[in-house]
Amino acid sequence: MNIYINNKQTETKARNLAELATELGLPERGVAMAMSAKMIQRTQWNATTLSDGDSVIIIKAACGG
């Protein structure tokens, strides 16, 4: 299916946010995801299903100032 990650169309086989995180090789910490302008808690990633055309925003924490 095709979804949008940070406004870029991406093909994925992931069925939920947890599978997407694994597919993208995201780290265990320092990453947040949002769908429909709502942050999704990591504990809900398995239960948050993806559909064709969904838009996901991925935010990675950065150190510094």
Secondary structure, DSSP 8 states (H G I E B T S, - for coil): -EEEETTEEEE---SBHHHHHHHHT--SSSEEEEETTEEE-GGGTTT-B--TT-EEEEEE-----
